[in-house]
Amino acid sequence: MKSDIKKVVLAYSGGLDTSVIVRWLIEEYGCEVICFAADLGQGEELAPLNKKAIETGASKIFIEDLKEEFVSDFVFPMLRANAIYEGRYLLGTSIARPLISKEQIRIAQKEKADAVSHGATGKGNDQVRFELAYYALQPDIKVIAPWRDWDLNSRESLIAYAKKYGIPVPVTKAKPYSSDRNLLHISFEGGILEDPWAEAPEDMYLLSVSPEKAPHKATYIEIDYESGNPVAINGQKMSPATLLAELNWLGGENGIGRVDMVENRYVGMKSRGVYETPGGTILHEAHRGVESITMDKEVMHIRDSLIAKYAELVYNGYWFAPERELLQKTIDESQLTVSGTARLKLYKGNCTVVGRKSEKSLFNADFATFEEDEVYNQKDAEGFIKINSLRLRIRAMMGL
């Protein structure tokens, strides 16, 4: 019953949807609205939120700096898993939702709120991500999802509603698409991007220069790893958030990390997304580079067989589910030996590992060399091949 809702905590971005939702909740429920915005590295986007939320009708707003927790406790565990959804998407939006939900529930409990709310649409993935996390953290929480309840069924009707109540509209004809930004990436979807044949306009990109305009000279960097986590760039130790921000700058300057794809949403439809993930792209390549000399072959192959499932769980919103936690423990066990340094070459959109070293390296030049050696008897390979070919030979002998 609407009369039971006296206080709501809204996940607030200050964009068109959540700006309208503040007023809609007040009008429909007659309730107090508390806004919450997570600072995950979106920068200047947060500056006007305090004033805007209050002027729109919110009783208060919490803006929480979660950058370090975001990178250390969410981004890095995901990167340890080498998680990429459908072979291309580094899950920048997906991985932010569980942390936002976690803090939103904490504030709701602190403020003794009756419900939480979000601005995700009934067509998207975020409604699932938010609400699965809410229920995992507080099973009896009431959730208000305006996009599934109201009759404002288009961007045009939202804009009209905003104008009616004097709410500033952040979507313009100059930038007719929606975006989501944090320290790992920025995403763009909707509007002019809904035609999968149309190339995304160059002036849309914010974190990277086009590869064509990137420097004509390559940039070389070294990234140090300890137990699967990056800890330093060019020998300088940094906090997780600082390290990722630095790599975003280095990658962006060299045109790295752009992805334009049509992906399969959890709710069943295909959707086009354009992403910029410069720092995450570099870390993914660097991590693979250090793993290549420090991880046992069979351990790596088993871990690799888990990547698609892990990425799917993150994409679909099951961060707080026991199956994701189980996979994380297995993956983290595989990372205990992943310590060392990767040297990378950044050049015009390309990120290439050109060197790797580690005190825990399993690469042994005495065995791997093509030159003369005294540790490997090449004659031994004959028996190895015959044993492994036995079932194939029997099959052929049987004419099968």
C-alpha positions in Angstrom: 0.0 0.0 0.0 1.3 3.5 -0.9 0.3 4.8 2.5 2.8 2.4 4.1 5.7 4.2 2.4 6.8 7.2 4.4 10.4 7.4 3.5 12.3 6.2 0.4 16.0 6.1 -0.4 16.6 6.7 -4.2 19.7 5.7 -6.1 20.2 9.2 -7.7 22.4 10.2 -10.6 20.9 13.6 -11.4 20.0 12.5 -14.9 16.6 12.8 -16.5 15.1 9.7 -15.1 16.1 10.0 -11.4 15.4 13.8 -11.4 11.8 13.1 -12.5 11.6 10.2 -10.0 12.2 12.4 -7.0 9.2 14.5 -7.8 7.1 11.5 -8.9 7.7 9.7 -5.6 6.6 12.8 -3.7 3.5 13.3 -5.8 2.5 9.6 -5.9 3.4 8.4 -2.4 3.4 11.7 -0.5 6.6 10.4 1.1 10.0 11.8 2.1 12.7 11.2 -0.5 16.3 10.8 0.4 18.8 10.7 -2.5 21.9 8.7 -2.6 24.7 9.1 -5.2 27.8 6.9 -5.2 31.1 8.6 -6.2 32.6 5.9 -8.3 34.8 8.3 -10.2 32.4 10.1 -12.5 34.1 13.4 -11.6 32.3 16.7 -12.4 28.9 15.0 -12.8 28.6 15.0 -9.0 29.1 18.7 -8.4 25.5 19.9 -9.0 23.8 17.0 -7.4 23.4 18.3 -3.9 21.7 21.6 -5.0 19.6 19.9 -7.7 18.3 17.1 -5.4 17.2 19.5 -2.8 15.6 21.9 -5.3 13.7 19.0 -6.9 12.2 18.0 -3.5 14.5 15.6 -1.7 14.8 16.1 2.0 18.6 15.3 1.9 21.2 13.7 -0.2 24.1 11.4 0.6 27.1 11.6 -1.8 29.5 8.8 -0.7 33.1 8.5 -2.0 33.3 4.8 -2.8 36.2 4.9 -5.4 38.7 2.9 -3.5 36.2 0.3 -2.3 34.8 0.1 -5.9 38.2 -0.7 -7.4 39.7 -2.9 -4.7 36.6 -5.0 -3.7 34.7 -5.1 -7.0 36.8 -4.2 -10.1 40.0 -6.0 -9.0 38.2 -9.3 -8.1 36.5 -9.2 -11.5 39.8 -8.5 -13.3 41.4 -11.4 -11.4 38.8 -13.5 -13.2 39.6 -12.0 -16.6 35.8 -11.5 -16.9 34.6 -10.3 -20.3 30.9 -10.6 -21.3 30.3 -12.0 -24.8 34.0 -11.7 -25.6 34.1 -7.9 -25.6 32.4 -6.1 -22.7 34.5 -5.5 -19.6 31.4 -5.1 -17.4 32.0 -1.5 -16.3 28.3 -0.7 -15.5 27.5 -4.2 -14.3 30.2 -4.3 -11.6 29.1 -0.9 -10.2 25.6 -1.9 -9.4 26.3 -4.3 -6.4 28.3 -1.6 -4.6 25.7 1.1 -5.2 23.0 -1.3 -3.9 25.1 -2.2 -0.9 25.5 1.4 0.2 21.9 2.3 -0.7 20.7 -0.5 1.7 23.1 0.7 4.4 21.7 4.2 4.1 18.1 2.9 4.1 18.7 1.0 7.3 20.5 4.0 8.9 17.6 6.3 8.0 14.9 3.8 8.8 13.5 4.1 5.3 10.5 2.0 4.3 11.7 1.4 0.7 14.4 1.9 -1.9 14.0 3.1 -5.4 16.0 3.2 -8.7 15.7 4.7 -12.1 16.3 1.6 -14.2 13.8 0.8 -16.9 11.6 -2.3 -17.3 13.6 -3.2 -20.4 17.1 -3.1 -19.0 19.6 -5.1 -17.0 20.0 -2.6 -14.2 16.6 -3.3 -12.7 17.6 -6.9 -12.2 21.1 -6.0 -10.9 19.8 -3.5 -8.3 16.9 -5.6 -7.0 18.8 -8.9 -6.8 21.4 -7.1 -4.7 18.7 -5.4 -2.5 17.0 -8.7 -1.7 20.2 -10.5 -1.1 21.2 -7.8 1.5 17.8 -7.1 3.0 15.2 -9.8 2.0 12.2 -7.8 3.3 13.0 -4.5 1.6 10.3 -2.8 -0.4 11.4 -1.8 -3.9 9.8 1.0 -6.0 10.7 0.8 -9.7 8.8 3.8 -11.3 9.6 2.7 -14.9 7.4 -0.4 -14.2 4.6 1.6 -12.6 4.1 5.0 -14.1 2.6 6.1 -17.4 5.6 8.1 -18.5 6.6 5.7 -21.1 9.1 7.7 -23.2 11.9 10.2 -23.0 9.5 12.8 -24.4 7.0 12.3 -21.7 9.7 12.5 -19.0 11.0 15.8 -20.5 7.4 17.1 -20.4 7.0 16.1 -16.8 10.3 17.7 -15.9 9.3 20.9 -17.5 6.0 20.9 -15.7 7.8 20.9 -12.3 10.7 23.1 -13.4 13.3 20.3 -13.3 16.4 20.9 -15.4 16.7 18.4 -18.3 20.2 17.0 -18.9 19.4 15.3 -22.2 19.7 17.5 -25.2 19.5 17.2 -29.0 23.2 17.7 -29.1 23.8 14.6 -27.1 20.7 12.4 -27.6 21.9 9.3 -25.8 22.3 8.1 -22.2 25.6 7.4 -20.5 26.9 5.8 -17.3 30.4 6.7 -16.0 32.7 5.4 -13.3 36.4 4.8 -12.8 36.3 1.6 -14.9 34.5 2.9 -18.0 31.9 5.1 -19.6 29.0 3.6 -21.5 26.7 5.1 -24.2 23.4 3.7 -25.4 20.0 4.7 -26.7 19.1 7.6 -29.0 21.3 7.9 -32.0 23.0 4.6 -31.2 19.8 2.5 -31.6 20.7 2.1 -35.3 23.3 -0.7 -35.1 24.5 0.3 -38.7 25.2 3.9 -37.8 28.8 4.7 -36.6 29.0 6.4 -33.2 30.0 10.1 -33.6 33.5 10.9 -32.7 32.5 13.8 -30.4 30.7 11.3 -28.2 33.8 9.8 -26.8 35.1 11.3 -23.5 37.9 9.1 -22.1 39.9 8.4 -25.3 41.2 10.1 -28.4 40.6 8.4 -31.7 43.4 6.0 -32.6 44.0 8.1 -35.7 44.8 11.1 -33.5 46.8 9.2 -30.9 50.6 9.9 -30.7 52.7 8.6 -33.5 55.2 7.3 -30.9 54.5 4.3 -28.7 54.2 4.6 -25.0 55.8 1.8 -22.9 54.7 1.1 -19.3 55.3 -1.6 -16.7 52.7 -2.8 -14.3 53.6 -4.8 -11.2 51.3 -7.5 -9.8 51.0 -9.2 -6.5 48.7 -12.2 -6.2 46.7 -11.2 -9.2 46.3 -7.5 -8.3 48.1 -4.6 -9.9 50.0 -2.6 -7.3 52.4 -0.3 -9.2 53.0 1.5 -12.5 56.6 1.9 -13.6 57.7 1.0 -10.1 55.5 3.5 -8.4 53.1 2.0 -5.9 49.6 3.4 -6.0 46.2 2.8 -4.3 43.7 0.8 -6.5 41.7 3.8 -7.5 44.7 6.0 -8.2 46.3 3.3 -10.3 43.2 2.8 -12.4 42.8 6.5 -12.9 46.4 6.8 -14.1 45.9 4.0 -16.6 42.7 5.6 -17.8 44.7 8.6 -18.7 47.5 6.7 -20.3 45.2 4.5 -22.3 42.9 7.3 -23.3 45.9 9.3 -24.6 46.7 6.4 -26.9 43.2 5.7 -28.1 42.8 2.4 -26.2 39.7 0.8 -24.8 36.9 1.6 -27.3 34.2 -1.1 -27.9 31.1 -0.9 -30.1 28.9 -4.0 -29.7 25.4 -5.4 -29.8 25.0 -7.5 -26.7 22.3 -9.8 -25.3 20.5 -8.3 -22.3 19.5 -10.6 -19.5 15.8 -9.8 -20.1 16.1 -11.2 -23.6 16.5 -8.4 -26.1 19.6 -7.3 -28.0 21.0 -3.9 -27.3 23.8 -1.8 -28.7 26.3 -0.4 -26.3 29.4 1.8 -27.0 32.1 1.6 -24.2 35.3 3.3 -23.3 37.4 1.3 -20.9 41.1 2.4 -21.3 42.5 1.5 -18.0 40.6 -1.8 -17.7 41.7 -2.9 -21.1 45.4 -2.3 -20.2 44.9 -4.2 -16.9 43.2 -7.1 -18.6 46.1 -7.5 -21.0 48.8 -7.0 -18.3 47.2 -9.6 -16.1 47.1 -12.1 -18.8 50.7 -11.4 -19.5 51.8 -12.1 -15.9 49.6 -15.2 -15.7 51.2 -16.6 -18.8 54.5 -17.2 -17.0 53.2 -17.8 -13.4 50.1 -20.0 -13.7 50.1 -23.8 -14.1 48.8 -24.9 -17.4 45.9 -27.1 -16.1 45.0 -24.5 -13.4 44.8 -21.9 -16.1 42.6 -24.0 -18.4 40.2 -24.8 -15.6 40.0 -21.1 -14.6 39.5 -20.1 -18.2 36.6 -22.5 -18.4 34.9 -20.5 -15.6 35.3 -17.1 -17.2 32.1 -17.1 -19.3 30.0 -18.2 -16.4 31.6 -15.7 -14.0 31.1 -12.8 -16.5 27.5 -13.8 -17.0 26.8 -13.8 -13.3 28.2 -10.3 -13.0 26.4 -9.1 -16.0 23.1 -10.5 -14.8 23.4 -9.1 -11.3 24.4 -12.1 -9.2 27.3 -10.6 -7.4 26.0 -11.5 -4.0 24.9 -15.0 -5.0 26.6 -18.1 -3.6 27.7 -19.3 -7.0 29.6 -16.1 -7.8 31.2 -16.3 -4.3 32.2 -19.9 -5.0 33.7 -19.1 -8.3 35.6 -16.1 -6.7 37.2 -18.4 -4.1 38.4 -20.8 -6.8 39.7 -18.0 -9.0 41.5 -16.3 -6.1 43.2 -19.5 -5.2 44.5 -19.6 -8.8 46.0 -16.1 -8.3 48.3 -16.9 -5.4 51.3 -17.3 -7.7 50.3 -14.5 -10.1 53.0 -12.0 -9.1 55.4 -10.2 -11.4 55.7 -7.5 -14.0 54.2 -7.0 -17.4 55.7 -4.5 -19.9 53.2 -3.1 -22.4 53.3 -1.1 -25.6 50.5 1.4 -26.1 50.1 2.6 -29.6 47.1 4.0 -31.6 44.4 1.9 -30.0 46.5 -1.2 -29.5 47.7 -2.5 -26.1 50.3 -5.3 -26.5 52.3 -7.1 -23.8 55.9 -7.1 -25.0 57.6 -8.4 -21.9 56.8 -10.3 -18.7 58.9 -11.4 -15.8 58.4 -12.9 -12.3 60.4 -14.5 -9.5 57.7 -17.2 -9.6 58.0 -17.7 -13.3 57.4 -21.3 -14.6 59.1 -20.4 -17.9 62.4 -22.3 -18.1 64.6 -21.4 -21.0 66.6 -24.6 -20.5 63.6 -26.7 -21.5 61.9 -24.3 -24.0 65.0 -23.5 -26.1 65.2 -24.5 -29.7 69.0 -24.7 -29.3 70.9 -27.6 -27.9 70.0 -28.6 -24.4 70.9 -31.2 -21.8 67.6 -31.5 -19.9 65.1 -32.7 -22.5 65.3 -36.0 -24.4 63.4 -35.4 -27.6 63.2 -39.2 -28.1 60.7 -39.3 -25.1 58.1 -37.6 -27.2 57.7 -40.7 -29.4 56.1 -42.7 -26.6 54.0 -39.8 -25.5 52.5 -39.4 -28.9 51.9 -43.2 -29.4 50.1 -43.5 -26.1 47.9 -40.4 -26.8 47.2 -41.6 -30.3 46.1 -45.1 -29.2 42.3 -44.4 -29.2 42.6 -42.7 -32.6 44.5 -45.7 -34.1 42.0 -48.2 -32.7 39.1 -46.1 -34.1 40.7 -46.1 -37.5 41.5 -49.8 -37.4 37.8 -50.5 -36.7 36.8 -48.4 -39.7 34.8 -46.0 -37.6 
